[in-house]
Amino acid sequence: LEESAQCYQAALQLQPGCARTHAALAGIHFELKNLDSSILSYQEALRLDPNFPEAYNDLGNALRGVGRYAEAVSCYTACLQLHAQTATTGGTTPHLLYFIAVTYNNLAGVLKLQSRNEEACACYEHVTRLQPSRAEAHANLGHAYKDATHLEQAIMSYHQALTLKPHYPAALANLVHTLQTVCDWRDRAAVFARVEGDIERQLAAGEASAVQPFHALAYPLSADLVLRLTKMHAYHVKLSAQALNLPPFVFPPKRQLAPGERLKVGYVSSDFGNHPLSHLMGSVFGMHDKSKIEVFCYALSAADGTEWRQRIELEAEHFMDVSTLSTPQIVQTIHDHDIQVLIDLNGYTKGARNEIMALRPAPVQVSYMGFPATTGADFIDYLVLDKVVAPPEHRHCYSECLAYMPNSYFVNDYKRSHQDVLDPRNIPSRSEFGLPEDKIIFSCSNQLYKFDPDTFDTWCRILKAVPNSVLWLLRFPMYGEPRVKAYAASQGIDPDRVIFTDVAAKDMHIRRSGLADVFLDTPLCNAHTTGCDVLWGGCPAITYPLERMASRVCASLCTAMGFGDEMIVNSQQEYEEKAVELALNPQKLQKLRRDVSEARLSSPLFDTERWVRDFDALLLKMWHIHCTSDGPRDFSLDD
């Protein structure tokens, strides 16, 4: 490619006014990832020939590559206008229609990056009309529908893609996730057998699985398979980082902190704003012991104007919005700040920029909170956990070294942010939400993707054993409601006993959580933030922990609150028996509810200051181990 570039440059010396040659050189620059040079060459080609549609399309691709999305949209739009003029004057040809489809596809991709999901759907619809037999066109439309929460249309698009191309792992993976989201459990065993087959084939070929690590949290997959899937995902993140061709960072020689010297700790997140992570951790960033810890927050998303973002910006010692910086610029900034312990609060969640951690801008790197599972990454040294969420017998589920917090690893800010819940006068009535005042209310306010048919069968048996009871769920999303009610009816439950309400604003969501008598957790992927909501609302929970981390978080919360024996069960049968026992024994249920309410102000679960002191000690111990050992190791504060 370098030689090709030299040839085109030589040609331009002889004929500098040739737009096609400038465009060809731009294409070489693009392949070499010299995007700034590519943009300049395409712009010169268009200056010489403003009616050059391919150059507009390719310039759009280069602008997209450097994050100049609005300009990319303008280029794709100009390209389509030129194609339309050609079609009007000279008619359509298969070649022209192909390029129109390509441009609509590119435009849709940039619109998705701008969260202009409805416009992206319209563009992908154009593509499917132009290329009705192309499976990828229907899958892309399915992705856009999914992002726009048009889940029924997404399901149809994925089915069409799989009809055209039966072995299509990406379409199957997205179809399965969408079906999971709306509680469509038909042929579940056969579907997941296909998914597992696709995962194994892709891993054997050295490919990243089409199943995203975050989606796998709620899937009935073995811990071994999920670990291998996640490791391969991390490997491909590392390849993407290596493609940036940055030299490795060099750190000062290892040394212990001098007396009075502070440990420099960085947090990287796209979720500093109206997001569960900030709802939980809002006060943490400003509560670190400033005599021992110097905190830097690196925001991967722009300010959203909410109180949560403003609070973190105000209280964190150093807060930087790096959302407009490139990955190389961000890692250089982190390294220039001499960060010693860097904490990734995203993991494999929306908005993450995992290449930052893969480039290792800090000597000690940690995963915490955002992703409740192993990262499978050799560039993550520690995963912060506790011994309930990750007992020794489940050590095989994790690739990182484990840093154990003394109580629950899961922090929250409710004692400071939601004091109003403690005053009974602030609690709404059941009737305000269409809930019966005279019945036992079992609830689950988890998102519907966490549901599975085995657990729902258990819920139905509980409802049968407690005739004077209802099940309260959230329209999260609304598309699941008719399917869940139909499934309940198929199990002999009157659908009217399954009551759905809309998602509420955070404050009201927590205040109304206590209206339920008992919270029924989902075993495959637990209530995490929701678990804190429920317990702070004064409602007891029943949780059945399994093997992987995401299935054990609620058990960690219940244990830290002091109710492990009362709320944690060891089988679906015990789960069912516990729920029925509490519902049919009003005195026992009321005592448990009183005990939960009274424990809110005294339990370690809601003692944020205590948690931050322990976390400070954990971070300092990580640095001590780094300076005195050959590498990271599992540890707890009481070692």
Secondary structure, DSSP 8 states (H G I E B T S, - for coil): -HHHHHHHHHHHHH-TT-HHHHHHHHHHHHHTT-HHHHHHHHHHHHHH-TT-HHHHHHHHHHHHHTT-HHHHHHHHHHHHHHHHHHHHHH---HHHHHHHHHHHHHHHHHHHHTT-HHHHHHHHHHHHHH-TT-HHHHHHHHHHHHHTT-HHHHHHHHHHHHHH-SS-HHHHHHHHHHHHHTT--TTHHHHHHHHHHHHHHHHHTT---SS-HHHHTTS---HHHHHHHHHHHHHHHHHHHHTT--------------TT--EEEEEEES-SSSSHHHHHHTTHHHHS-TTTEEEEEEESS-----HHHHHHHHHSSEEEE-TTS-HHHHHHHHHHTT-SEEEES-SSSTT--THHHHT--SSEEEE-SSS-S----TT--EEEE-TTTS-GGGGGG-SSEEEE-SS-S----HHHH-GGGGSGGG---GGGGT--TTSEEEEE-S-GGG--HHHHHHHHHHHHH-TTEEEEEE-SSTTHHHHHHHHHHHTT--GGGEEEE----HHHHHHHHTTSSEEE--SSS--SHHHHHHHHTT--EEB---SSGGGTHHHHHHHHHT-HHHHB-SSHHHHHHHHHHHHH-HHHHHHHHHHHHHHTTTSGGG-HHHHHHHHHHHHHHHHHHHHHSSS---EETT-
